Amino acid sequence: MKRIRLAVSGFFMLAFVLNCSSAAHVTPLLKREWMLVSFKNYPKEDLIRHQAKIDLTAAVEDGKIKGGAFMGCNKIFFTAAFKNNGTAKFSDIGSTLMACQNMRLEDDFSKSFEKMQHYRLEGHFMILDDNHGNSMKFIASDWD
């Protein structure tokens, strides 16, 4: 009887440890289109006018999302991996190469986006930040 209890408790402890790992995951709350509302010194009105957003609605493959972004001109694509411990990694960032009048937002976004290392969800907001005090704040596009 003591062995059975020990085996059962060992099983539950192992299951708990595995579920609390920092393995890649994508919560349904992340799988949305997110509108950029705060980034560097860009006024919110400019971000809205440029329709600045990221799209995390693509299928998840190996715990990663093949995402897309738009900052008013070119289509930006990337791979995103989110972990249970609040870390995020954005890689394979590229874009179409159209020349546009004002590409400063797009250039700034692309350079900063790949450096973002953490994420947190606060209500209908997602905040990305790096280890140097820089952040990007998004609101879920399906929020009323």
Buried (B, 14 or more C-beta within 10 A) or exposed (E): EEEEEEEEEEEEEEEEEEEEEEEBEBEEEBBBBBBBBBBEEBEBEBBEEBEBBBBBBBEBEEEBBBBBBBBBBBEBBBBBBBBEEEBBBBEEBEBEEEEEEEBEBBEBBBEBBBEBBBBEBEEBBBBBBBEEEEBBBBBBBEEE
